[in-house]
Amino acid sequence: MAAFRSALNRTLCFALLLAALAPAPSRAQQAAEAAAATPGSGSVPTPGSLGGPRLAQSATPTESVRAADGPVQGDAAPEGRTRLRYQLDPVSDTVLTSVALVVGLGSEATIRSGELQAQPPAGTENILVLDRWVAEADEAREGASLFSDMGVVLTIGYAVADTVRSGYRDGPSEGWTEFLMYLQSGLFNWSAANIVKLTVRRPRPIVYIQQRNAEAAGEDLDLDDTNRELSFYSAHTSVTAGLVGTAAYMAFERNPDGLEPWLVVGVGSVLTGFVGVQRVLNRSHFPSDVIVGAVIGGALGIMIPHLHVITDESVQLGLAPWNDGAGAFLSYRH
């Protein structure tokens, strides 16, 4: 079991590293794809408020895939469906994604090094009422750790499949954009969870069980493993909820009146709950750990695609010359 989880973690880290370092599509390629998807136009209009180069672009937010005089050229989307237009900024997205990757890998290396010795847990009477029963349990559920890993892998698999489908249906630039947003959702949740874990250092429920068993056998509890006190909060649940949140947001924006978005929300919520329950049954986390992980993960997963949507609304705050001096201004454009 430990060998499987170690191999899985190494594989996922390596895949994320390759994805973050993969080359982005050229501007010429993006312009050709956008021109093919927009009849009668040789260029793609961009909101002036956003400015800067674009990594990937799709159709405008309000452009219907089926116009009154027939289908839009170069688009095989269903009738009546509206396509979103996302924007990836080469500077901010590259920097933020790289920082999240480095923080995630660095924190993971620190956790696995064992340089931070775990602290012995206090009595169970100090634990939250919601969580106390987990620490007072007799043993962990066999196989629960494997099931939680499988839940995360299934979620990642859906994200990859959704990206491939979007690339095939809407063009490579659209698929590339969605892939990077899924990647950011996973990386941000992974790195954030690791930083919080190393900061809070809450003992896992299994440590309370091991401590009672060690005391009964007259032995000392082994505290060399840093991972023993990384209960808060659940990274498994956070990453799963984040990918589900990203998938649900994009599904609702692509086809708000269809059945697919509700299926994504329903199945994704069940899968997130399944992963969280398995982490509790494995005694790796308390219920509050998985609840917080689900909330933070879902919030980050929703915000990532939302912040990449291009709209006609903009708010600008800055400084400008005013009466031989300078003054602040706030403008709103709709």
C-alpha positions in Angstrom: 0.0 0.0 0.0 2.8 2.5 1.0 4.7 1.6 -2.2 1.6 2.2 -4.4 0.9 5.6 -2.8 4.6 6.6 -3.1 4.6 5.6 -6.8 1.3 7.4 -7.4 2.6 10.6 -5.8 5.8 10.6 -7.8 3.8 10.0 -11.1 1.4 12.8 -10.4 4.2 15.2 -9.4 6.1 14.3 -12.6 3.0 14.8 -14.8 2.3 18.2 -13.2 5.9 19.3 -13.8 5.8 18.3 -17.5 2.5 20.0 -17.9 3.7 23.2 -16.3 6.8 23.3 -18.6 4.9 22.4 -21.8 5.1 25.1 -24.5 2.1 27.2 -25.1 0.5 27.6 -28.6 2.0 30.3 -30.8 0.1 33.6 -31.4 -0.1 32.8 -35.1 -1.8 29.5 -34.4 -4.3 31.2 -32.0 -5.1 33.9 -34.5 -5.7 31.4 -37.2 -8.1 29.3 -35.0 -9.9 32.4 -33.8 -10.3 33.8 -37.3 -11.7 30.4 -38.5 -14.3 30.5 -35.7 -15.4 34.1 -36.4 -16.9 34.6 -39.9 -16.2 37.8 -41.7 -13.5 38.9 -39.3 -9.7 38.7 -39.8 -8.9 39.3 -36.2 -10.2 38.6 -32.8 -11.5 41.6 -30.8 -10.2 41.8 -27.3 -11.4 44.0 -24.4 -9.1 47.0 -24.1 -9.4 46.9 -20.3 -7.6 43.6 -20.1 -4.7 44.4 -22.4 -1.5 42.4 -22.9 -0.8 39.3 -25.0 -3.2 36.3 -25.0 -2.2 32.7 -24.7 -5.5 31.3 -25.8 -8.8 32.7 -27.0 -12.2 31.3 -28.0 -15.4 32.9 -29.1 -16.9 36.0 -27.4 -19.1 35.4 -24.3 -22.3 36.5 -26.0 -21.8 35.0 -29.4 -24.2 32.1 -30.1 -22.8 29.1 -31.7 -25.8 29.0 -34.0 -26.6 32.4 -35.7 -29.9 33.2 -37.2 -28.6 32.5 -40.7 -27.0 29.2 -39.9 -24.2 27.6 -37.9 -21.0 29.4 -37.1 -18.1 28.4 -39.4 -15.6 26.0 -38.0 -17.6 25.1 -34.9 -19.3 21.8 -34.2 -21.0 22.8 -31.0 -24.7 21.9 -30.5 -27.4 24.3 -31.6 -28.1 27.2 -29.2 -25.0 26.7 -27.1 -22.9 29.7 -26.0 -19.1 29.5 -25.8 -17.2 31.3 -23.3 -14.0 33.3 -24.0 -11.2 32.7 -21.6 -8.0 34.6 -21.4 -4.6 33.3 -20.1 -2.0 36.0 -19.5 1.5 34.8 -20.3 3.1 36.6 -17.4 0.7 36.2 -14.5 -0.4 32.7 -15.3 3.1 31.4 -15.9 4.4 33.0 -12.7 1.5 31.9 -10.5 1.5 28.4 -11.9 5.3 28.0 -11.5 5.2 29.4 -7.9 2.4 26.9 -7.0 4.4 24.0 -8.5 7.6 25.0 -6.7 5.8 25.5 -3.4 4.0 22.2 -3.8 7.2 20.2 -4.7 9.2 22.0 -2.0 6.6 21.4 0.8 6.2 17.8 -0.3 10.0 17.3 -0.1 10.1 18.8 3.4 7.3 16.5 4.5 9.0 13.4 3.1 12.4 14.3 4.5 11.4 13.8 8.1 13.4 16.8 9.3 10.3 18.1 11.2 9.7 15.7 14.1 6.1 15.2 15.1 4.8 16.2 18.5 3.1 13.7 20.8 -0.7 14.3 20.8 -2.6 15.6 23.8 -5.6 13.9 25.3 -8.7 13.3 23.2 -10.8 15.5 25.6 -9.3 18.6 23.9 -10.5 17.5 20.4 -13.6 19.1 18.9 -16.8 17.2 19.6 -17.3 16.7 15.9 -13.9 15.0 15.6 -13.5 13.2 18.9 -15.0 9.9 17.9 -12.5 9.4 15.2 -9.5 9.7 17.6 -11.3 7.3 20.0 -11.8 4.6 17.4 -10.0 1.3 17.7 -8.5 1.0 14.3 -8.4 2.3 10.7 -10.6 0.9 8.0 -8.5 -1.4 5.8 -8.4 -0.3 2.1 -9.8 3.2 2.8 -6.5 4.9 1.8 -6.5 3.1 -1.5 -10.1 4.0 -2.2 -9.4 7.7 -1.5 -6.4 7.6 -3.9 -8.6 6.1 -6.5 -11.2 8.8 -6.1 -8.5 11.5 -6.7 -7.3 9.6 -9.8 -10.8 9.4 -11.2 -11.3 13.1 -10.8 -8.0 13.8 -12.6 -9.0 11.4 -15.3 -12.3 13.3 -15.9 -10.4 16.6 -16.1 -8.0 15.2 -18.7 -11.0 13.7 -20.7 -12.9 17.0 -20.5 -9.8 18.9 -21.8 -9.4 16.5 -24.7 -13.1 16.7 -25.6 -13.0 20.5 -25.6 -9.9 20.6 -27.8 -11.5 18.2 -30.3 -14.8 20.1 -30.3 -13.7 23.8 -30.0 -10.2 23.7 -31.2 -6.7 23.2 -29.6 -6.6 26.7 -28.1 -9.8 26.1 -26.1 -8.6 22.7 -24.9 -5.2 24.1 -23.9 -6.9 26.9 -22.0 -9.1 24.5 -20.0 -6.2 22.2 -19.4 -4.2 25.0 -17.8 -7.1 26.0 -15.6 -7.5 22.5 -14.4 -3.8 22.4 -13.8 -3.9 25.6 -11.7 -6.8 24.2 -9.7 -4.9 21.1 -8.8 -1.6 22.9 -8.1 -3.1 25.8 -6.1 -5.0 23.4 -3.8 -2.1 21.0 -3.4 0.4 23.7 -2.5 -2.1 25.6 -0.2 -3.0 22.4 1.7 0.7 21.5 2.2 1.5 25.0 3.5 -1.4 25.0 6.0 -0.5 21.4 7.1 3.1 22.4 7.9 1.9 25.5 9.7 -0.9 24.0 11.8 0.7 20.5 12.3 -2.4 18.9 13.8 -1.9 15.2 14.7 -3.7 12.7 12.6 -6.4 10.6 14.2 -4.3 7.5 13.7 -1.6 8.9 16.0 -4.0 8.9 18.9 -4.8 5.2 18.2 -1.1 4.4 17.9 -0.3 6.2 21.1 -2.8 4.2 23.1 -1.5 1.0 21.6 2.1 2.0 22.4 1.2 2.8 26.0 -0.6 -0.5 26.4 2.5 -2.3 25.2 4.9 -0.2 27.3 6.6 1.3 24.3 7.4 4.8 23.1 5.5 6.3 20.1 7.7 6.8 17.0 7.6 10.5 16.2 10.2 10.6 13.4 7.5 10.8 10.6 6.5 14.4 9.9 3.4 13.1 8.1 1.9 12.0 11.5 0.8 15.6 12.3 -0.5 16.8 9.0 -4.2 16.3 9.5 -5.5 19.8 8.9 -6.6 20.1 6.2 -7.3 17.2 3.7 -5.4 17.7 0.5 -7.1 14.7 -1.1 -10.5 16.3 -0.5 -9.3 19.8 -1.5 -7.8 18.7 -4.8 -10.9 16.7 -5.7 -13.3 19.5 -4.8 -11.2 22.0 -6.7 -11.2 20.0 -9.9 -14.9 19.4 -9.5 -15.5 23.1 -9.0 -13.6 24.0 -12.1 -15.4 21.4 -14.2 -18.8 22.5 -12.9 -18.1 26.2 -13.6 -17.1 25.5 -17.2 -19.9 23.1 -17.7 -22.5 25.7 -16.6 -21.0 28.4 -18.7 -20.8 26.2 -21.8 -24.3 24.9 -21.6 -26.3 26.5 -18.7 -29.6 25.0 -19.8 -28.4 21.4 -20.4 -28.2 18.3 -18.2 -24.4 18.0 -18.2 -23.6 20.7 -15.7 -26.0 19.2 -13.1 -24.5 15.7 -13.7 -21.0 17.2 -13.1 -22.2 18.8 -9.9 -24.0 15.7 -8.7 -21.4 13.1 -9.5 -18.6 15.4 -8.5 -20.1 16.1 -5.1 -20.6 12.4 -4.5 -17.0 11.7 -5.5 -15.7 14.5 -3.2 -17.8 13.2 -0.4 -16.5 9.6 -1.0 -12.9 10.8 -0.9 -13.5 12.7 2.3 -15.3 9.8 4.0 -12.5 7.4 3.1 -9.9 9.8 4.5 -11.8 9.7 7.8 -12.2 5.9 7.8 -8.5 5.6 7.2 -8.0 7.8 10.3 -5.8 10.1 8.3 -8.2 13.1 8.9 -10.9 14.3 11.2 -14.3 15.3 9.7 -13.5 19.0 10.2 -10.4 18.5 8.1 -12.3 17.1 5.1 -15.1 19.7 5.4 -12.6 22.6 5.4 -10.7 20.9 2.5 -13.9 20.6 0.5 -14.9 24.2 1.0 -11.4 25.7 0.2 -10.9 23.4 -2.7 -14.3 24.1 -4.2 -13.9 27.8 -3.8 -10.5 27.9 -5.5 -11.7 25.6 -8.2 -14.6 27.9 -9.0 -12.6 31.1 -8.8 -9.9 30.0 -11.2 -12.0 29.8 -14.4 -14.1 32.8 -13.2 -11.0 35.0 -13.1 -10.1 34.0 -16.6 -13.4 34.8 -18.3 -13.3 37.9 -20.6 -16.3 40.1 -20.3 -17.2 43.6 -21.5 -17.1 44.9 -17.9 -14.0 46.4 -16.4 -13.0 48.3 -13.3 -9.8 50.3 -13.3 -8.1 52.0 -10.4 -5.0 54.2 -10.8 -3.2 57.5 -10.7 -3.5 60.4 -13.3 -2.3 64.0 -13.5 -4.6 66.5 -12.0 -4.2 70.3 -11.6 -0.4 70.2 -11.6 -0.4 67.2 -9.4 -1.6 63.7 -9.3 -4.9 62.2 -8.3 -6.5 58.7 -8.0 -9.3 57.6 -10.3 -11.8 54.8 -10.4 -13.6 53.9 -13.7 -16.1 51.3 -14.6 -16.9 50.3 -18.2 -19.8 48.1 -19.2 
